């Protein structure tokens, strides 16, 4: 039983086959158009490199811009979180200070309490040292709505605050804060130190709400954090009468005694130095110290502050505002702090300024330079890969063109002769020369036939998948066989062939005989009369040299290895096809050997390295 496809199924099958055929044809046509386009433009290596480099630079610039933007946003959020933590810490410490100082009614006067309060707020501004790491600034103002007065209490300007913790027993401790003019620290660069590690205070003097340093010490460090040197400074005031002296070493001994329950342990003091502050010329400091107010009476006033930002309200409680300045800036008017026992009301004006490029421009430039270098290297690699492909296409096209031109040139003369003599025979012109015409026609046909045979031989040797029948061969036997073949030409030109040494190789005998035949034939044909052809065989190479007189327009050695390239004398006659050296070169390369040509001291030398 024979099964056949339904008509519609057969039509679908034919359509599928037709679509596949059309797809193949379009692909071949597209590849052909690309090849023609590549061959017509003939781009150089650097032109190819520039094209790829420009494309990669544009792509990498877009990626770098997107990456920079994401990193900038992430850093912005991180700094914003740090700023919020720092700002809220100031507020909570200020509120806590009012309660702690109220518990010391029998120790300090109101003026001293207010000084302690100011010092405590400044210490909280320095506590985490963020205003040294970033441009953060805060200023505390005292507001009297009834009188319409706003007074500046303190700010985060560079300074030093001392915190003294007094321990009277295990469960009782009080912390007091004292300020010191920065001039008391002389020429010490406090900006070089970190308050919690690098600059330490060994003893100090307290009087009222102020302190003066005694002996202080610091660790100078390099940018990578390694210690350079440790220095001590003696800043003890000349007159210490009336000042309470605290010695850190003695207080440490008291603390150990108190921990062990020994007598004389209490009271003892623990001191901490707070160093920090905002530079006066920074945007943040300017913003928090620029304030104007207008009093309207009845407890109402308008307050304007900062750069490009203003508010006007009678009720400042629970108010917060944010404004952009430069790349990022934040104003915060923190809710008022009420100190009931003093009848005072304060508010803290905080500001943070952050510009990603101010801090990381050097890092960005470094990353961009690295990316540009990588892009350049990648473009070079891509251009090199592309150049190898197009260069091969260029060489194939040039080879095809030169081969076609050479064949046309060599076949043109015999074809013209054939055409002319054929016309004479056809028109019965010079009938007495018919024998001569027949001889010339036969000669030209044989010449054309030899060219075609040599082209076929060349095509065969250019096939990389050609299978070789390798066997052990002594080159001397091949030389003897070829030399005996051309004894007539050798005797005619009165040449002497001198062979020296022998070498055994593993090769295809027939192909190797053909290659050596071509080399010996060329040596005989182009040798000067009455000269010597030297053949030398060594363990790794062989050379064939002959005396040779080159003309001025002779092609160079590399061109002679190309097909259909002949000397000026050979071009005008039918003595050769110009592919003998090319065939020999291809045969040796098929075996993994290398053929090279050289002219030196009136000799033409062919060398084959095995």
Protein Blocks (a to p, Z undefined) as FASTA:
>chain_A
ZZdddfklmmmmmmmmmmmmmmmmmmmmmmmmmmmmmmmnopafklmmmmmmmmmmmmmm
mmmmmmmmmmmmmmmmmmmmmmmmmmmmmmmmmmmmmmmmmmmmmmpcfklmmmmmmmmm
mmmmmmnommmmpccddddddddfknopacdfbdcbdcddddddddfbfklccddddddd
fklnomacfklpcfklmpccfbdcdehjaccdfbdcdddddfkopafbdcdddfbdfblg
hiacddfklmmmmmmmmmnopghkaccdddddddedddfkbmklmmmmcccdddebjhia
cddedjhiacddfblghiacdddehjbccdddddddddfknopacdddddddddfklmmm
mmmmmmmmmmmmmmmmmmmmmmmmmmmmmmmmmmmmmmmmmmmmmmmmmmmmmmmmmmmm
mmmmmnopakllmmmmmmmmmmmmmmmmmmmmmmmmmmmmmpmkbccddddddfklmmmm
mmmmmmmmmmmnopacddedjddddddfklmmmmmmmmmmmmmmmpcehiacdddddfkb
ccddddddddfklccfklmmpghiacfklmmmcfbghlmmmmmmmmmmmnopacddddee
hiacddddZZ
